[in-house]
Amino acid sequence: MSIFFESTHAFVLDFRQNEVMTSLKEQLKQDLTQSLKDQDSIKSSTIRMALTAITNEEVSGKEAKVLSDTEVLSVLTKEAKKRKESVEAFIQANRKDLADKEAAELKVLEKYLPQALTEDELNKIIDEAIAEAKAQGAEGGKAMGVVMKIVQPKTVGRTDGALLAAKVKAKLG
């Protein structure tokens, strides 16, 4: 009886975990299954790598947690940035074969990332955030942290963080 109870209990826990799983992570799992069926080795290895990075992020820290779609998107953005940097490094080292592999992985990851912000859209978001920060009483260089807290959730996965920080700093003066 206890074995049945334990297995039922385990089933209930698995059911609950699946219930709160993020939709982006679910999409990755479904796409992994499909790529395995299609025998697409590049896509399946890239999605496996992404799911591993997501799992590592979930279990890092003091206690395990389930990532929100925004947090999963952040992990995928980091992985895509690593691929971009690798492509550049391999091209400089005259390793076209490795650069092509990394570029193929980047192409797979980009399917899960939102479309990048245009220059005008980014400037509009920054200007609105600066106005909001001024309304809160923060101005000049001291407003940098306040503005970034407003801007980052709106731009996650859609622009490079260093570029964003540089633009905000330039606009604040």
C-alpha positions in Angstrom: 0.0 0.0 0.0 2.8 2.5 0.8 4.4 1.8 -2.5 1.2 2.6 -4.3 0.8 5.7 -2.1 4.4 6.8 -2.9 4.0 6.3 -6.6 0.6 8.2 -6.5 2.2 10.9 -4.5 5.1 11.2 -7.0 2.5 11.3 -9.8 0.7 14.2 -8.1 4.0 16.1 -7.7 4.9 15.6 -11.3 1.4 16.7 -12.3 1.8 19.9 -10.3 5.2 20.6 -11.7 3.9 20.3 -15.2 1.0 22.5 -14.4 3.2 25.5 -13.5 5.8 24.9 -16.2 6.2 27.9 -18.4 4.8 27.9 -21.9 8.1 28.8 -23.6 9.8 25.9 -21.8 7.0 23.6 -22.9 7.4 24.8 -26.5 11.1 23.9 -26.3 10.3 20.4 -25.1 7.8 19.9 -27.8 10.2 21.1 -30.4 12.9 18.9 -29.0 10.6 15.9 -29.4 9.8 16.9 -33.0 13.5 17.5 -33.9 14.4 14.1 -32.6 11.7 12.5 -34.7 12.9 14.5 -37.7 16.5 13.5 -36.9 17.6 17.1 -37.0 20.8 16.9 -35.0 21.6 20.6 -35.0 18.2 21.6 -33.7 17.9 18.8 -31.2 21.4 19.5 -29.7 20.7 23.2 -29.6 17.4 22.8 -27.8 18.9 20.3 -25.4 21.6 22.8 -24.6 19.0 25.5 -24.0 16.9 23.3 -21.8 20.0 22.4 -19.8 20.8 26.1 -19.3 17.2 26.7 -18.2 17.4 23.7 -15.7 20.7 25.0 -14.4 19.2 28.4 -13.8 16.2 26.8 -12.0 18.3 24.9 -9.6 20.9 27.6 -9.0 20.7 29.5 -5.7 19.4 28.4 -2.3 16.3 26.5 -3.5 15.0 25.3 -6.8 12.3 27.3 -8.6 10.3 27.2 -11.8 11.3 30.0 -14.2 8.8 32.4 -15.7 8.7 33.0 -19.4 10.6 36.2 -18.9 13.3 34.4 -17.0 13.4 31.6 -19.6 13.7 34.3 -22.3 16.6 35.9 -20.4 18.4 32.5 -20.4 17.8 32.0 -24.1 19.1 35.6 -24.7 22.3 34.8 -22.8 22.8 31.6 -24.8 22.2 33.5 -28.1 24.7 36.1 -27.1 27.3 33.4 -26.4 26.7 32.0 -29.9 27.2 35.4 -31.5 30.4 35.9 -29.6 31.6 32.4 -30.6 30.9 33.0 -34.3 33.0 36.2 -34.2 35.8 34.4 -32.4 35.9 31.4 -34.7 35.8 33.7 -37.8 38.8 35.6 -36.4 40.6 32.3 -35.8 39.9 31.1 -39.4 37.7 28.3 -38.1 34.8 28.5 -40.6 33.5 25.0 -39.7 33.1 25.9 -36.1 31.7 29.3 -36.9 29.1 27.7 -39.2 28.0 25.3 -36.4 27.6 28.2 -33.9 25.7 30.2 -36.5 23.3 27.3 -37.1 22.8 27.0 -33.3 22.2 30.8 -33.1 19.6 30.5 -35.9 17.7 27.9 -33.9 17.8 30.0 -30.7 16.6 33.1 -32.6 13.3 31.4 -33.4 12.4 31.6 -29.7 13.5 35.1 -29.1 11.2 38.1 -29.8 11.9 40.4 -32.6 14.7 43.0 -31.8 13.6 46.5 -31.1 14.2 49.2 -33.7 16.2 52.2 -32.8 13.0 54.4 -32.7 11.2 51.9 -30.4 14.1 51.7 -28.1 14.5 55.5 -27.9 10.7 55.8 -27.2 10.9 53.3 -24.3 13.9 55.0 -22.8 12.3 58.5 -23.1 9.2 57.3 -21.4 11.2 55.7 -18.6 13.2 58.9 -18.1 10.0 60.9 -17.8 8.6 58.4 -15.3 11.9 58.6 -13.3 11.7 62.4 -13.2 8.1 62.1 -12.0 9.5 60.0 -9.1 12.1 62.7 -8.4 15.2 61.1 -9.9 17.2 63.2 -12.3 20.6 63.2 -14.0 23.1 60.4 -13.4 21.4 59.3 -10.2 18.4 58.3 -12.2 20.3 55.6 -14.1 19.2 52.8 -11.7 15.6 53.9 -11.6 15.4 54.2 -15.4 17.1 50.8 -16.0 14.6 49.1 -13.6 11.8 50.6 -15.7 13.3 49.8 -19.1 14.8 46.3 -18.6 11.5 44.4 -18.2 10.2 46.0 -21.4 13.3 45.2 -23.4 14.4 41.8 -22.1 15.5 39.6 -25.0 14.9 42.4 -27.5 18.1 44.4 -27.2 21.6 44.0 -25.9 22.0 45.1 -22.2 25.3 46.9 -22.7 23.8 48.9 -25.7 20.7 49.7 -23.6 22.8 51.0 -20.6 25.0 53.1 -22.9 21.9 54.7 -24.5 20.3 55.4 -21.1 23.5 56.9 -19.8 23.9 59.1 -22.9 20.3 60.4 -22.6 20.7 61.1 -18.9 23.8 63.1 -19.5 
